[in-house]
Amino acid sequence: MVNPDDIVSYEYVKELAESVNDIAEAFAMSPEELSSKYGLNIHDVNDEIIFHCRSGARSQQAMEIARNNGYRSAKNYKGSITEWNAKTKR
């Protein structure tokens, strides 16, 4: 089962990074810099990161950016955040 603490909201990152270029810049940082700047809990490029958004399209793009910058364990939750919330009763 996925640990909710491993979930990184695309909307959360997007609030802090206004464009795709900013997201690319963010994931070009070391895990320590990324965690410090964005308040994430990422310690290593091999840490699992699961992106989500409303429909899955933007989180897919964010996942690809992260993977292209060495975060190989980045994943995209293909369902919507609405679906996730229903499954976890949030």
PDB file of N, CA, C and O in Angstrom:
ATOM      1  N   MET A   1       0.839  -1.192   0.000  1.00  0.00           N
ATOM      2  CA  MET A   1       0.000   0.000   0.000  1.00  0.00           C
ATOM      3  C   MET A   1       0.880   1.250   0.000  1.00  0.00           C
ATOM      4  O   MET A   1       1.954   1.264   0.601  1.00  0.00           O
ATOM      5  N   VAL A   2       0.429   2.256  -0.654  1.00  0.00           N
ATOM      6  CA  VAL A   2       1.169   3.519  -0.749  1.00  0.00           C
ATOM      7  C   VAL A   2       1.020   4.299   0.551  1.00  0.00           C
ATOM      8  O   VAL A   2      -0.081   4.434   1.086  1.00  0.00           O
ATOM      9  N   ASN A   3       2.120   4.801   1.041  1.00  0.00           N
ATOM     10  CA  ASN A   3       2.109   5.637   2.231  1.00  0.00           C
ATOM     11  C   ASN A   3       1.714   7.049   1.821  1.00  0.00           C
ATOM     12  O   ASN A   3       2.375   7.638   0.966  1.00  0.00           O
ATOM     13  N   PRO A   4       0.648   7.617   2.409  1.00  0.00           N
ATOM     14  CA  PRO A   4       0.239   8.983   2.038  1.00  0.00           C
ATOM     15  C   PRO A   4       1.343  10.018   2.191  1.00  0.00           C
ATOM     16  O   PRO A   4       1.305  11.054   1.528  1.00  0.00           O
ATOM     17  N   ASP A   5       2.330   9.762   3.054  1.00  0.00           N
ATOM     18  CA  ASP A   5       3.431  10.705   3.223  1.00  0.00           C
ATOM     19  C   ASP A   5       4.348  10.735   2.004  1.00  0.00           C
ATOM     20  O   ASP A   5       5.135  11.669   1.847  1.00  0.00           O
ATOM     21  N   ASP A   6       4.256   9.718   1.134  1.00  0.00           N
ATOM     22  CA  ASP A   6       5.077   9.663  -0.074  1.00  0.00           C
ATOM     23  C   ASP A   6       4.457  10.421  -1.237  1.00  0.00           C
ATOM     24  O   ASP A   6       5.086  10.571  -2.284  1.00  0.00           O
ATOM     25  N   ILE A   7       3.239  10.897  -1.065  1.00  0.00           N
ATOM     26  CA  ILE A   7       2.520  11.544  -2.151  1.00  0.00           C
ATOM     27  C   ILE A   7       2.954  13.002  -2.256  1.00  0.00           C
ATOM     28  O   ILE A   7       2.956  13.725  -1.260  1.00  0.00           O
ATOM     29  N   VAL A   8       3.315  13.425  -3.440  1.00  0.00           N
ATOM     30  CA  VAL A   8       3.645  14.822  -3.695  1.00  0.00           C
ATOM     31  C   VAL A   8       2.576  15.376  -4.630  1.00  0.00           C
ATOM     32  O   VAL A   8       2.429  14.910  -5.759  1.00  0.00           O
ATOM     33  N   SER A   9       1.854  16.343  -4.169  1.00  0.00           N
ATOM     34  CA  SER A   9       0.794  16.930  -4.964  1.00  0.00           C
ATOM     35  C   SER A   9       1.378  17.817  -6.049  1.00  0.00           C
ATOM     36  O   SER A   9       2.189  18.701  -5.770  1.00  0.00           O
ATOM     37  N   TYR A  10       0.967  17.580  -7.279  1.00  0.00           N
ATOM     38  CA  TYR A  10       1.396  18.461  -8.357  1.00  0.00           C
ATOM     39  C   TYR A  10       0.950  19.879  -8.042  1.00  0.00           C
ATOM     40  O   TYR A  10       1.707  20.827  -8.252  1.00  0.00           O
ATOM     41  N   GLU A  11      -0.282  20.036  -7.536  1.00  0.00           N
ATOM     42  CA  GLU A  11      -0.777  21.368  -7.223  1.00  0.00           C
ATOM     43  C   GLU A  11       0.111  22.047  -6.183  1.00  0.00           C
ATOM     44  O   GLU A  11       0.351  23.251  -6.264  1.00  0.00           O
ATOM     45  N   TYR A  12       0.599  21.282  -5.208  1.00  0.00           N
ATOM     46  CA  TYR A  12       1.472  21.847  -4.177  1.00  0.00           C
ATOM     47  C   TYR A  12       2.763  22.360  -4.801  1.00  0.00           C
ATOM     48  O   TYR A  12       3.189  23.484  -4.531  1.00  0.00           O
ATOM     49  N   VAL A  13       3.378  21.536  -5.630  1.00  0.00           N
ATOM     50  CA  VAL A  13       4.616  21.964  -6.285  1.00  0.00           C
ATOM     51  C   VAL A  13       4.318  23.118  -7.229  1.00  0.00           C
ATOM     52  O   VAL A  13       5.101  24.064  -7.325  1.00  0.00           O
ATOM     53  N   LYS A  14       3.182  23.046  -7.931  1.00  0.00           N
ATOM     54  CA  LYS A  14       2.814  24.086  -8.896  1.00  0.00           C
ATOM     55  C   LYS A  14       2.592  25.421  -8.201  1.00  0.00           C
ATOM     56  O   LYS A  14       2.932  26.464  -8.760  1.00  0.00           O
ATOM     57  N   GLU A  15       2.028  25.415  -6.993  1.00  0.00           N
ATOM     58  CA  GLU A  15       1.852  26.672  -6.252  1.00  0.00           C
ATOM     59  C   GLU A  15       3.193  27.356  -6.030  1.00  0.00           C
ATOM     60  O   GLU A  15       3.290  28.583  -6.062  1.00  0.00           O
ATOM     61  N   LEU A  16       4.215  26.556  -5.807  1.00  0.00           N
ATOM     62  CA  LEU A  16       5.535  27.097  -5.517  1.00  0.00           C
ATOM     63  C   LEU A  16       6.367  27.305  -6.781  1.00  0.00           C
ATOM     64  O   LEU A  16       7.274  28.136  -6.807  1.00  0.00           O
ATOM     65  N   ALA A  17       6.054  26.557  -7.804  1.00  0.00           N
ATOM     66  CA  ALA A  17       6.770  26.663  -9.070  1.00  0.00           C
ATOM     67  C   ALA A  17       5.742  26.988 -10.146  1.00  0.00           C
ATOM     68  O   ALA A  17       4.950  26.127 -10.530  1.00  0.00           O
ATOM     69  N   GLU A  18       5.750  28.199 -10.623  1.00  0.00           N
ATOM     70  CA  GLU A  18       4.674  28.715 -11.460  1.00  0.00           C
ATOM     71  C   GLU A  18       4.609  28.162 -12.876  1.00  0.00           C
ATOM     72  O   GLU A  18       3.574  28.299 -13.529  1.00  0.00           O
ATOM     73  N   SER A  19       5.660  27.550 -13.368  1.00  0.00           N
ATOM     74  CA  SER A  19       5.626  27.045 -14.735  1.00  0.00           C
ATOM     75  C   SER A  19       6.354  25.712 -14.813  1.00  0.00           C
ATOM     76  O   SER A  19       7.048  25.310 -13.879  1.00  0.00           O
ATOM     77  N   VAL A  20       6.185  25.042 -15.931  1.00  0.00           N
ATOM     78  CA  VAL A  20       6.888  23.775 -16.141  1.00  0.00           C
ATOM     79  C   VAL A  20       8.392  23.989 -16.046  1.00  0.00           C
ATOM     80  O   VAL A  20       9.101  23.136 -15.513  1.00  0.00           O
ATOM     81  N   ASN A  21       8.887  25.105 -16.549  1.00  0.00           N
ATOM     82  CA  ASN A  21      10.324  25.382 -16.445  1.00  0.00           C
ATOM     83  C   ASN A  21      10.757  25.470 -14.988  1.00  0.00           C
ATOM     84  O   ASN A  21      11.851  25.028 -14.639  1.00  0.00           O
ATOM     85  N   ASP A  22       9.900  26.044 -14.127  1.00  0.00           N
ATOM     86  CA  ASP A  22      10.228  26.116 -12.704  1.00  0.00           C
ATOM     87  C   ASP A  22      10.231  24.732 -12.074  1.00  0.00           C
ATOM     88  O   ASP A  22      11.051  24.448 -11.201  1.00  0.00           O
ATOM     89  N   ILE A  23       9.318  23.870 -12.510  1.00  0.00           N
ATOM     90  CA  ILE A  23       9.297  22.507 -11.991  1.00  0.00           C
ATOM     91  C   ILE A  23      10.562  21.777 -12.433  1.00  0.00           C
ATOM     92  O   ILE A  23      11.166  21.045 -11.649  1.00  0.00           O
ATOM     93  N   ALA A  24      10.954  21.975 -13.671  1.00  0.00           N
ATOM     94  CA  ALA A  24      12.203  21.381 -14.152  1.00  0.00           C
ATOM     95  C   ALA A  24      13.383  21.889 -13.339  1.00  0.00           C
ATOM     96  O   ALA A  24      14.278  21.119 -12.990  1.00  0.00           O
ATOM     97  N   GLU A  25      13.388  23.167 -13.040  1.00  0.00           N
ATOM     98  CA  GLU A  25      14.454  23.750 -12.219  1.00  0.00           C
ATOM     99  C   GLU A  25      14.433  23.158 -10.818  1.00  0.00           C
ATOM    100  O   GLU A  25      15.484  22.866 -10.248  1.00  0.00           O
ATOM    101  N   ALA A  26      13.248  22.981 -10.264  1.00  0.00           N
ATOM    102  CA  ALA A  26      13.124  22.417  -8.915  1.00  0.00           C
ATOM    103  C   ALA A  26      13.707  21.013  -8.858  1.00  0.00           C
ATOM    104  O   ALA A  26      14.453  20.687  -7.934  1.00  0.00           O
ATOM    105  N   PHE A  27      13.371  20.177  -9.845  1.00  0.00           N
ATOM    106  CA  PHE A  27      13.849  18.796  -9.810  1.00  0.00           C
ATOM    107  C   PHE A  27      15.261  18.642 -10.353  1.00  0.00           C
ATOM    108  O   PHE A  27      15.790  17.531 -10.392  1.00  0.00           O
ATOM    109  N   ALA A  28      15.875  19.739 -10.771  1.00  0.00           N
ATOM    110  CA  ALA A  28      17.295  19.722 -11.085  1.00  0.00           C
ATOM    111  C   ALA A  28      18.123  19.910  -9.813  1.00  0.00           C
ATOM    112  O   ALA A  28      19.340  19.727  -9.822  1.00  0.00           O
ATOM    113  N   MET A  29      17.446  20.279  -8.713  1.00  0.00           N
ATOM    114  CA  MET A  29      18.117  20.478  -7.420  1.00  0.00           C
ATOM    115  C   MET A  29      18.437  19.128  -6.780  1.00  0.00           C
ATOM    116  O   MET A  29      17.871  18.096  -7.141  1.00  0.00           O
ATOM    117  N   SER A  30      19.347  19.168  -5.836  1.00  0.00           N
ATOM    118  CA  SER A  30      19.611  17.973  -5.035  1.00  0.00           C
ATOM    119  C   SER A  30      18.383  17.707  -4.156  1.00  0.00           C
ATOM    120  O   SER A  30      17.588  18.616  -3.915  1.00  0.00           O
ATOM    121  N   PRO A  31      18.226  16.476  -3.679  1.00  0.00           N
ATOM    122  CA  PRO A  31      17.096  16.190  -2.795  1.00  0.00           C
ATOM    123  C   PRO A  31      17.057  17.107  -1.570  1.00  0.00           C
ATOM    124  O   PRO A  31      15.982  17.512  -1.126  1.00  0.00           O
ATOM    125  N   GLU A  32      18.211  17.423  -1.038  1.00  0.00           N
ATOM    126  CA  GLU A  32      18.265  18.288   0.142  1.00  0.00           C
ATOM    127  C   GLU A  32      17.766  19.696  -0.176  1.00  0.00           C
ATOM    128  O   GLU A  32      16.990  20.276   0.584  1.00  0.00           O
ATOM    129  N   GLU A  33      18.220  20.240  -1.310  1.00  0.00           N
ATOM    130  CA  GLU A  33      17.774  21.575  -1.725  1.00  0.00           C
ATOM    131  C   GLU A  33      16.280  21.580  -2.026  1.00  0.00           C
ATOM    132  O   GLU A  33      15.562  22.496  -1.625  1.00  0.00           O
ATOM    133  N   LEU A  34      15.818  20.555  -2.731  1.00  0.00           N
ATOM    134  CA  LEU A  34      14.411  20.445  -3.088  1.00  0.00           C
ATOM    135  C   LEU A  34      13.543  20.378  -1.833  1.00  0.00           C
ATOM    136  O   LEU A  34      12.537  21.080  -1.731  1.00  0.00           O
ATOM    137  N   SER A  35      13.932  19.538  -0.884  1.00  0.00           N
ATOM    138  CA  SER A  35      13.171  19.404   0.361  1.00  0.00           C
ATOM    139  C   SER A  35      13.155  20.695   1.152  1.00  0.00           C
ATOM    140  O   SER A  35      12.121  21.101   1.682  1.00  0.00           O
ATOM    141  N   SER A  36      14.305  21.333   1.227  1.00  0.00           N
ATOM    142  CA  SER A  36      14.398  22.574   1.988  1.00  0.00           C
ATOM    143  C   SER A  36      13.564  23.688   1.372  1.00  0.00           C
ATOM    144  O   SER A  36      12.820  24.372   2.075  1.00  0.00           O
ATOM    145  N   LYS A  37      13.686  23.870   0.070  1.00  0.00           N
ATOM    146  CA  LYS A  37      12.984  24.965  -0.597  1.00  0.00           C
ATOM    147  C   LYS A  37      11.472  24.764  -0.637  1.00  0.00           C
ATOM    148  O   LYS A  37      10.714  25.718  -0.460  1.00  0.00           O
ATOM    149  N   TYR A  38      11.023  23.507  -0.873  1.00  0.00           N
ATOM    150  CA  TYR A  38       9.602  23.247  -1.073  1.00  0.00           C
ATOM    151  C   TYR A  38       8.932  22.533   0.092  1.00  0.00           C
ATOM    152  O   TYR A  38       7.744  22.219   0.022  1.00  0.00           O
ATOM    153  N   GLY A  39       9.669  22.273   1.155  1.00  0.00           N
ATOM    154  CA  GLY A  39       9.070  21.632   2.314  1.00  0.00           C
ATOM    155  C   GLY A  39       8.686  20.181   2.072  1.00  0.00           C
ATOM    156  O   GLY A  39       7.732  19.682   2.669  1.00  0.00           O
ATOM    157  N   LEU A  40       9.420  19.501   1.202  1.00  0.00           N
ATOM    158  CA  LEU A  40       9.144  18.102   0.906  1.00  0.00           C
ATOM    159  C   LEU A  40      10.013  17.205   1.772  1.00  0.00           C
ATOM    160  O   LEU A  40      10.974  17.672   2.383  1.00  0.00           O
ATOM    161  N   ASN A  41       9.684  15.933   1.828  1.00  0.00           N
ATOM    162  CA  ASN A  41      10.431  14.969   2.625  1.00  0.00           C
ATOM    163  C   ASN A  41      11.149  14.000   1.687  1.00  0.00           C
ATOM    164  O   ASN A  41      10.837  12.810   1.654  1.00  0.00           O
ATOM    165  N   ILE A  42      12.114  14.522   0.927  1.00  0.00           N
ATOM    166  CA  ILE A  42      12.869  13.728  -0.022  1.00  0.00           C
ATOM    167  C   ILE A  42      14.330  13.770   0.409  1.00  0.00           C
ATOM    168  O   ILE A  42      14.921  14.843   0.538  1.00  0.00           O
ATOM    169  N   HIS A  43      14.910  12.577   0.631  1.00  0.00           N
ATOM    170  CA  HIS A  43      16.282  12.503   1.132  1.00  0.00           C
ATOM    171  C   HIS A  43      17.281  12.005   0.090  1.00  0.00           C
ATOM    172  O   HIS A  43      18.490  12.189   0.239  1.00  0.00           O
ATOM    173  N   ASP A  44      16.767  11.376  -0.960  1.00  0.00           N
ATOM    174  CA  ASP A  44      17.631  10.742  -1.949  1.00  0.00           C
ATOM    175  C   ASP A  44      16.890  10.707  -3.285  1.00  0.00           C
ATOM    176  O   ASP A  44      15.661  10.655  -3.311  1.00  0.00           O
ATOM    177  N   VAL A  45      17.628  10.734  -4.388  1.00  0.00           N
ATOM    178  CA  VAL A  45      16.982  10.680  -5.704  1.00  0.00           C
ATOM    179  C   VAL A  45      16.253   9.355  -5.920  1.00  0.00           C
ATOM    180  O   VAL A  45      15.431   9.247  -6.830  1.00  0.00           O
ATOM    181  N   ASN A  46      16.544   8.347  -5.096  1.00  0.00           N
ATOM    182  CA  ASN A  46      15.877   7.051  -5.210  1.00  0.00           C
ATOM    183  C   ASN A  46      14.625   6.954  -4.347  1.00  0.00           C
ATOM    184  O   ASN A  46      13.936   5.935  -4.387  1.00  0.00           O
ATOM    185  N   ASP A  47      14.313   7.993  -3.564  1.00  0.00           N
ATOM    186  CA  ASP A  47      13.078   7.989  -2.774  1.00  0.00           C
ATOM    187  C   ASP A  47      11.885   7.966  -3.717  1.00  0.00           C
ATOM    188  O   ASP A  47      11.894   8.604  -4.769  1.00  0.00           O
ATOM    189  N   GLU A  48      10.859   7.220  -3.320  1.00  0.00           N
ATOM    190  CA  GLU A  48       9.652   7.162  -4.127  1.00  0.00           C
ATOM    191  C   GLU A  48       8.888   8.474  -4.009  1.00  0.00           C
ATOM    192  O   GLU A  48       8.629   8.956  -2.907  1.00  0.00           O
ATOM    193  N   ILE A  49       8.534   9.039  -5.140  1.00  0.00           N
ATOM    194  CA  ILE A  49       7.735  10.260  -5.206  1.00  0.00           C
ATOM    195  C   ILE A  49       6.546   9.931  -6.097  1.00  0.00           C
ATOM    196  O   ILE A  49       6.722   9.454  -7.218  1.00  0.00           O
ATOM    197  N   ILE A  50       5.355  10.180  -5.613  1.00  0.00           N
ATOM    198  CA  ILE A  50       4.161   9.916  -6.409  1.00  0.00           C
ATOM    199  C   ILE A  50       3.445  11.238  -6.635  1.00  0.00           C
ATOM    200  O   ILE A  50       2.991  11.887  -5.693  1.00  0.00           O
ATOM    201  N   PHE A  51       3.354  11.622  -7.897  1.00  0.00           N
ATOM    202  CA  PHE A  51       2.671  12.861  -8.253  1.00  0.00           C
ATOM    203  C   PHE A  51       1.197  12.583  -8.508  1.00  0.00           C
ATOM    204  O   PHE A  51       0.826  11.497  -8.953  1.00  0.00           O
ATOM    205  N   HIS A  52       0.368  13.569  -8.223  1.00  0.00           N
ATOM    206  CA  HIS A  52      -1.044  13.469  -8.568  1.00  0.00           C
ATOM    207  C   HIS A  52      -1.567  14.844  -8.911  1.00  0.00           C
ATOM    208  O   HIS A  52      -0.994  15.857  -8.510  1.00  0.00           O
ATOM    209  N   CYS A  53      -2.633  14.874  -9.640  1.00  0.00           N
ATOM    210  CA  CYS A  53      -3.352  16.106  -9.948  1.00  0.00           C
ATOM    211  C   CYS A  53      -4.812  15.731 -10.169  1.00  0.00           C
ATOM    212  O   CYS A  53      -5.209  14.605  -9.870  1.00  0.00           O
ATOM    213  N   ARG A  54      -5.593  16.629 -10.670  1.00  0.00           N
ATOM    214  CA  ARG A  54      -7.022  16.360 -10.837  1.00  0.00           C
ATOM    215  C   ARG A  54      -7.283  15.229 -11.814  1.00  0.00           C
ATOM    216  O   ARG A  54      -8.091  14.345 -11.530  1.00  0.00           O
ATOM    217  N   SER A  55      -6.605  15.238 -12.977  1.00  0.00           N
ATOM    218  CA  SER A  55      -6.904  14.233 -13.999  1.00  0.00           C
ATOM    219  C   SER A  55      -5.745  13.282 -14.294  1.00  0.00           C
ATOM    220  O   SER A  55      -5.959  12.217 -14.873  1.00  0.00           O
ATOM    221  N   GLY A  56      -4.553  13.640 -13.916  1.00  0.00           N
ATOM    222  CA  GLY A  56      -3.381  12.799 -14.165  1.00  0.00           C
ATOM    223  C   GLY A  56      -2.448  13.305 -15.247  1.00  0.00           C
ATOM    224  O   GLY A  56      -1.311  12.839 -15.334  1.00  0.00           O
ATOM    225  N   ALA A  57      -2.884  14.238 -16.071  1.00  0.00           N
ATOM    226  CA  ALA A  57      -2.054  14.719 -17.183  1.00  0.00           C
ATOM    227  C   ALA A  57      -0.884  15.568 -16.694  1.00  0.00           C
ATOM    228  O   ALA A  57       0.257  15.343 -17.098  1.00  0.00           O
ATOM    229  N   ARG A  58      -1.157  16.528 -15.841  1.00  0.00           N
ATOM    230  CA  ARG A  58      -0.078  17.406 -15.352  1.00  0.00           C
ATOM    231  C   ARG A  58       0.878  16.642 -14.446  1.00  0.00           C
ATOM    232  O   ARG A  58       2.083  16.893 -14.458  1.00  0.00           O
ATOM    233  N   SER A  59       0.348  15.719 -13.668  1.00  0.00           N
ATOM    234  CA  SER A  59       1.230  14.935 -12.801  1.00  0.00           C
ATOM    235  C   SER A  59       2.113  14.001 -13.630  1.00  0.00           C
ATOM    236  O   SER A  59       3.241  13.710 -13.232  1.00  0.00           O
ATOM    237  N   GLN A  60       1.622  13.532 -14.765  1.00  0.00           N
ATOM    238  CA  GLN A  60       2.445  12.729 -15.680  1.00  0.00           C
ATOM    239  C   GLN A  60       3.619  13.566 -16.175  1.00  0.00           C
ATOM    240  O   GLN A  60       4.752  13.087 -16.225  1.00  0.00           O
ATOM    241  N   GLN A  61       3.347  14.808 -16.538  1.00  0.00           N
ATOM    242  CA  GLN A  61       4.399  15.698 -17.010  1.00  0.00           C
ATOM    243  C   GLN A  61       5.420  15.963 -15.903  1.00  0.00           C
ATOM    244  O   GLN A  61       6.625  15.958 -16.155  1.00  0.00           O
ATOM    245  N   ALA A  62       4.942  16.191 -14.683  1.00  0.00           N
ATOM    246  CA  ALA A  62       5.845  16.428 -13.555  1.00  0.00           C
ATOM    247  C   ALA A  62       6.697  15.197 -13.273  1.00  0.00           C
ATOM    248  O   ALA A  62       7.889  15.316 -12.989  1.00  0.00           O
ATOM    249  N   MET A  63       6.082  14.002 -13.352  1.00  0.00           N
ATOM    250  CA  MET A  63       6.827  12.767 -13.136  1.00  0.00           C
ATOM    251  C   MET A  63       7.946  12.623 -14.166  1.00  0.00           C
ATOM    252  O   MET A  63       9.070  12.260 -13.820  1.00  0.00           O
ATOM    253  N   GLU A  64       7.639  12.907 -15.426  1.00  0.00           N
ATOM    254  CA  GLU A  64       8.649  12.808 -16.476  1.00  0.00           C
ATOM    255  C   GLU A  64       9.790  13.787 -16.229  1.00  0.00           C
ATOM    256  O   GLU A  64      10.956  13.447 -16.432  1.00  0.00           O
ATOM    257  N   ILE A  65       9.465  14.987 -15.798  1.00  0.00           N
ATOM    258  CA  ILE A  65      10.502  15.981 -15.483  1.00  0.00           C
ATOM    259  C   ILE A  65      11.383  15.461 -14.357  1.00  0.00           C
ATOM    260  O   ILE A  65      12.609  15.518 -14.449  1.00  0.00           O
ATOM    261  N   ALA A  66      10.764  14.954 -13.295  1.00  0.00           N
ATOM    262  CA  ALA A  66      11.531  14.439 -12.161  1.00  0.00           C
ATOM    263  C   ALA A  66      12.432  13.285 -12.606  1.00  0.00           C
ATOM    264  O   ALA A  66      13.614  13.258 -12.265  1.00  0.00           O
ATOM    265  N   ARG A  67      11.890  12.344 -13.353  1.00  0.00           N
ATOM    266  CA  ARG A  67      12.690  11.203 -13.823  1.00  0.00           C
ATOM    267  C   ARG A  67      13.841  11.657 -14.717  1.00  0.00           C
ATOM    268  O   ARG A  67      14.952  11.135 -14.616  1.00  0.00           O
ATOM    269  N   ASN A  68      13.578  12.619 -15.583  1.00  0.00           N
ATOM    270  CA  ASN A  68      14.636  13.128 -16.461  1.00  0.00           C
ATOM    271  C   ASN A  68      15.744  13.821 -15.694  1.00  0.00           C
ATOM    272  O   ASN A  68      16.842  14.011 -16.217  1.00  0.00           O
ATOM    273  N   ASN A  69      15.464  14.197 -14.462  1.00  0.00           N
ATOM    274  CA  ASN A  69      16.468  14.842 -13.617  1.00  0.00           C
ATOM    275  C   ASN A  69      17.037  13.891 -12.570  1.00  0.00           C
ATOM    276  O   ASN A  69      17.613  14.327 -11.573  1.00  0.00           O
ATOM    277  N   GLY A  70      16.873  12.586 -12.803  1.00  0.00           N
ATOM    278  CA  GLY A  70      17.515  11.595 -11.949  1.00  0.00           C
ATOM    279  C   GLY A  70      16.648  11.017 -10.842  1.00  0.00           C
ATOM    280  O   GLY A  70      17.080  10.095 -10.150  1.00  0.00           O
ATOM    281  N   TYR A  71      15.450  11.528 -10.655  1.00  0.00           N
ATOM    282  CA  TYR A  71      14.551  11.000  -9.635  1.00  0.00           C
ATOM    283  C   TYR A  71      13.817   9.805 -10.245  1.00  0.00           C
ATOM    284  O   TYR A  71      12.636   9.894 -10.583  1.00  0.00           O
ATOM    285  N   ARG A  72      14.537   8.684 -10.379  1.00  0.00           N
ATOM    286  CA  ARG A  72      14.064   7.515 -11.127  1.00  0.00           C
ATOM    287  C   ARG A  72      12.876   6.809 -10.489  1.00  0.00           C
ATOM    288  O   ARG A  72      12.167   6.073 -11.175  1.00  0.00           O
ATOM    289  N   SER A  73      12.640   7.009  -9.203  1.00  0.00           N
ATOM    290  CA  SER A  73      11.512   6.351  -8.536  1.00  0.00           C
ATOM    291  C   SER A  73      10.253   7.206  -8.544  1.00  0.00           C
ATOM    292  O   SER A  73       9.272   6.870  -7.881  1.00  0.00           O
ATOM    293  N   ALA A  74      10.271   8.305  -9.288  1.00  0.00           N
ATOM    294  CA  ALA A  74       9.074   9.144  -9.397  1.00  0.00           C
ATOM    295  C   ALA A  74       7.997   8.382 -10.155  1.00  0.00           C
ATOM    296  O   ALA A  74       8.267   7.707 -11.148  1.00  0.00           O
ATOM    297  N   LYS A  75       6.780   8.509  -9.664  1.00  0.00           N
ATOM    298  CA  LYS A  75       5.639   7.824 -10.286  1.00  0.00           C
ATOM    299  C   LYS A  75       4.486   8.799 -10.430  1.00  0.00           C
ATOM    300  O   LYS A  75       4.454   9.856  -9.801  1.00  0.00           O
ATOM    301  N   ASN A  76       3.543   8.417 -11.273  1.00  0.00           N
ATOM    302  CA  ASN A  76       2.334   9.205 -11.469  1.00  0.00           C
ATOM    303  C   ASN A  76       1.149   8.369 -11.012  1.00  0.00           C
ATOM    304  O   ASN A  76       0.965   7.245 -11.478  1.00  0.00           O
ATOM    305  N   TYR A  77       0.348   8.908 -10.107  1.00  0.00           N
ATOM    306  CA  TYR A  77      -0.894   8.241  -9.731  1.00  0.00           C
ATOM    307  C   TYR A  77      -1.886   8.533 -10.846  1.00  0.00           C
ATOM    308  O   TYR A  77      -2.367   9.658 -10.982  1.00  0.00           O
ATOM    309  N   LYS A  78      -2.190   7.515 -11.641  1.00  0.00           N
ATOM    310  CA  LYS A  78      -2.980   7.730 -12.852  1.00  0.00           C
ATOM    311  C   LYS A  78      -4.437   8.053 -12.576  1.00  0.00           C
ATOM    312  O   LYS A  78      -5.115   8.612 -13.438  1.00  0.00           O
ATOM    313  N   GLY A  79      -4.925   7.720 -11.414  1.00  0.00           N
ATOM    314  CA  GLY A  79      -6.281   8.121 -11.042  1.00  0.00           C
ATOM    315  C   GLY A  79      -6.277   9.580 -10.634  1.00  0.00           C
ATOM    316  O   GLY A  79      -5.219  10.203 -10.548  1.00  0.00           O
ATOM    317  N   SER A  80      -7.414  10.109 -10.390  1.00  0.00           N
ATOM    318  CA  SER A  80      -7.498  11.509  -9.985  1.00  0.00           C
ATOM    319  C   SER A  80      -7.354  11.624  -8.474  1.00  0.00           C
ATOM    320  O   SER A  80      -7.481  10.634  -7.753  1.00  0.00           O
ATOM    321  N   ILE A  81      -7.090  12.829  -8.001  1.00  0.00           N
ATOM    322  CA  ILE A  81      -7.004  13.039  -6.557  1.00  0.00           C
ATOM    323  C   ILE A  81      -8.361  12.794  -5.916  1.00  0.00           C
ATOM    324  O   ILE A  81      -8.435  12.380  -4.759  1.00  0.00           O
ATOM    325  N   THR A  82      -9.421  13.041  -6.648  1.00  0.00           N
ATOM    326  CA  THR A  82     -10.756  12.750  -6.138  1.00  0.00           C
ATOM    327  C   THR A  82     -10.893  11.250  -5.876  1.00  0.00           C
ATOM    328  O   THR A  82     -11.432  10.840  -4.848  1.00  0.00           O
ATOM    329  N   GLU A  83     -10.405  10.442  -6.806  1.00  0.00           N
ATOM    330  CA  GLU A  83     -10.432   8.987  -6.634  1.00  0.00           C
ATOM    331  C   GLU A  83      -9.599   8.570  -5.429  1.00  0.00           C
ATOM    332  O   GLU A  83     -10.044   7.757  -4.620  1.00  0.00           O
ATOM    333  N   TRP A  84      -8.400   9.117  -5.302  1.00  0.00           N
ATOM    334  CA  TRP A  84      -7.521   8.794  -4.172  1.00  0.00           C
ATOM    335  C   TRP A  84      -8.211   9.131  -2.854  1.00  0.00           C
ATOM    336  O   TRP A  84      -8.210   8.325  -1.924  1.00  0.00           O
ATOM    337  N   ASN A  85      -8.796  10.313  -2.777  1.00  0.00           N
ATOM    338  CA  ASN A  85      -9.473  10.725  -1.541  1.00  0.00           C
ATOM    339  C   ASN A  85     -10.628   9.797  -1.208  1.00  0.00           C
ATOM    340  O   ASN A  85     -10.855   9.489  -0.038  1.00  0.00           O
ATOM    341  N   ALA A  86     -11.359   9.348  -2.217  1.00  0.00           N
ATOM    342  CA  ALA A  86     -12.462   8.424  -1.982  1.00  0.00           C
ATOM    343  C   ALA A  86     -11.946   7.089  -1.450  1.00  0.00           C
ATOM    344  O   ALA A  86     -12.552   6.498  -0.556  1.00  0.00           O
ATOM    345  N   LYS A  87     -10.831   6.618  -1.998  1.00  0.00           N
ATOM    346  CA  LYS A  87     -10.259   5.340  -1.564  1.00  0.00           C
ATOM    347  C   LYS A  87      -9.682   5.414  -0.158  1.00  0.00           C
ATOM    348  O   LYS A  87      -9.736   4.441   0.594  1.00  0.00           O
ATOM    349  N   THR A  88      -9.134   6.565   0.191  1.00  0.00           N
ATOM    350  CA  THR A  88      -8.516   6.715   1.514  1.00  0.00           C
ATOM    351  C   THR A  88      -9.441   7.423   2.496  1.00  0.00           C
ATOM    352  O   THR A  88      -9.063   7.674   3.640  1.00  0.00           O
ATOM    353  N   LYS A  89     -10.631   7.738   2.056  1.00  0.00           N
ATOM    354  CA  LYS A  89     -11.664   8.395   2.874  1.00  0.00           C
ATOM    355  C   LYS A  89     -11.170   9.673   3.513  1.00  0.00           C
ATOM    356  O   LYS A  89     -11.355   9.909   4.707  1.00  0.00           O
ATOM    357  N   ARG A  90     -10.531  10.502   2.681  1.00  0.00           N
ATOM    358  CA  ARG A  90     -10.050  11.803   3.172  1.00  0.00           C
ATOM    359  C   ARG A  90     -11.070  12.848   2.877  1.00  0.00           C
ATOM    360  O   ARG A  90     -10.868  14.018   3.205  1.00  0.00           O
TER     361      ARG A  90
END
